[in-house]
Amino acid sequence: MKKILLLAVTAMFLGLVSGCTSVPESNNLTGQWTYKYSKQNKTGSMKLYQEGFKLTGTANDAEGRFNLNGNVKGELVVLNGVCPETNRTFMANLKLDGENSFEGTYTTSSGEAGKIKGKR
């Protein structure tokens, strides 16, 4: 009887520990994306790589080529970009609509702000 009780307690403990250390699921954003931004509906493209919750990649649009970094948590994404040639920067706060589209807002170091929408 003691062995069964000890086995049951051990199983419950291991179940609790493994549940506490599991990594929450997140959308996988790795891939090629296109997007529209600004009141003039300018377009651009970006290539994202995701490792865990971390994002890296590049974006190309009318403002230049940007190195990207950011993170994803559930349906929320924060992307930061910097253009190595001009040091121009931007920050985008995005909300995913599944794994294949997003909408959000952006601000730039030159004071521009607006909406951004993208898809795979």
C-alpha positions as CSV (number, residue, x, y, z in Angstrom):
1,M,0.0,0.0,0.0
2,K,2.9,2.4,0.9
3,K,4.5,1.7,-2.5
4,I,1.3,2.6,-4.4
5,L,0.8,5.8,-2.4
6,L,4.5,6.8,-2.9
7,L,4.1,6.0,-6.7
8,A,0.9,8.2,-6.9
9,V,2.5,11.1,-5.1
10,T,5.6,10.9,-7.3
11,A,3.5,10.9,-10.4
12,M,1.5,13.9,-9.3
13,F,4.7,15.8,-8.4
14,L,6.3,15.0,-11.8
15,G,3.1,16.1,-13.5
16,L,3.1,19.4,-11.7
17,V,6.7,20.1,-12.3
18,S,6.5,19.3,-16.0
19,G,3.4,21.5,-16.4
20,C,5.2,24.4,-14.8
21,T,8.2,24.3,-17.0
22,S,6.5,23.8,-20.4
23,V,6.9,26.6,-22.9
24,P,3.6,28.3,-24.0
25,E,2.8,27.8,-27.6
26,S,3.3,30.7,-30.0
27,N,2.5,31.4,-33.6
28,N,5.4,30.6,-36.0
29,L,6.1,33.7,-38.0
30,T,9.2,32.4,-39.9
31,G,8.9,33.2,-43.6
32,Q,8.3,35.8,-46.3
33,W,5.8,38.6,-45.6
34,T,4.4,41.6,-47.6
35,Y,3.0,44.7,-46.0
36,K,1.3,48.0,-46.7
37,Y,1.9,51.1,-44.5
38,S,1.3,54.9,-44.4
39,K,-1.6,56.9,-45.8
40,Q,-0.2,56.4,-49.3
41,N,-0.4,52.6,-48.9
42,K,3.4,52.1,-49.5
43,T,4.4,48.5,-49.8
44,G,7.3,46.5,-48.5
45,S,8.5,42.9,-47.8
46,M,10.2,41.3,-44.9
47,K,11.8,38.0,-44.1
48,L,11.3,36.8,-40.5
49,Y,13.1,34.1,-38.6
50,Q,11.6,32.9,-35.3
51,E,13.4,31.1,-32.5
52,G,11.2,30.5,-29.5
53,F,9.6,33.9,-28.9
54,K,12.5,35.9,-30.5
55,L,12.2,37.4,-34.0
56,T,15.0,38.5,-36.4
57,G,15.1,39.3,-40.0
58,T,15.2,42.1,-42.7
59,A,12.6,44.4,-44.3
60,N,12.8,46.3,-47.5
61,D,10.5,49.2,-48.5
62,A,10.5,52.8,-49.8
63,E,12.3,53.9,-46.6
64,G,15.2,51.5,-47.0
65,R,16.5,48.2,-45.9
66,F,16.0,47.4,-42.2
67,N,17.5,44.9,-39.8
68,L,14.7,43.6,-37.6
69,N,14.5,42.2,-34.1
70,G,11.5,41.6,-31.9
71,N,9.3,39.2,-30.1
72,V,6.0,37.4,-30.3
73,K,3.8,36.5,-27.4
74,G,0.6,34.7,-28.5
75,E,-1.1,37.1,-31.0
76,L,1.0,40.1,-30.0
77,V,4.2,41.1,-31.9
78,V,6.7,43.9,-31.4
79,L,9.1,44.5,-34.2
80,N,12.0,47.0,-34.1
81,G,13.9,48.0,-37.2
82,V,17.1,49.9,-38.0
83,C,18.4,51.0,-41.3
84,P,22.3,50.6,-41.2
85,E,22.9,53.2,-43.9
86,T,20.8,56.0,-42.4
87,N,20.2,54.9,-38.7
88,R,16.5,55.5,-39.3
89,T,14.5,53.3,-36.9
90,F,10.9,52.2,-36.5
91,M,8.8,50.2,-34.0
92,A,5.7,48.3,-34.9
93,N,3.1,46.9,-32.5
94,L,1.2,44.2,-34.3
95,K,-1.7,41.9,-33.7
96,L,-1.8,38.6,-35.5
97,D,-4.9,37.2,-37.3
98,G,-3.8,33.6,-37.3
99,E,-0.3,32.8,-38.6
100,N,-0.7,34.5,-42.0
101,S,-1.8,38.1,-41.5
102,F,-1.4,41.0,-39.1
103,E,-2.5,44.6,-38.4
104,G,-1.1,47.2,-36.2
105,T,0.6,50.5,-35.8
106,Y,4.1,51.8,-36.3
107,T,6.2,54.9,-35.4
108,T,9.5,56.0,-36.9
109,S,12.5,58.0,-35.7
110,S,11.5,60.7,-38.2
111,G,8.1,61.2,-36.5
112,E,6.0,59.3,-38.9
113,A,3.3,57.1,-37.5
114,G,0.5,55.1,-39.0
115,K,-1.2,51.8,-39.6
116,I,0.5,48.7,-41.0
117,K,-1.1,45.6,-42.4
118,G,0.6,42.5,-43.7
119,K,0.2,38.9,-44.9
120,R,2.2,35.9,-46.1
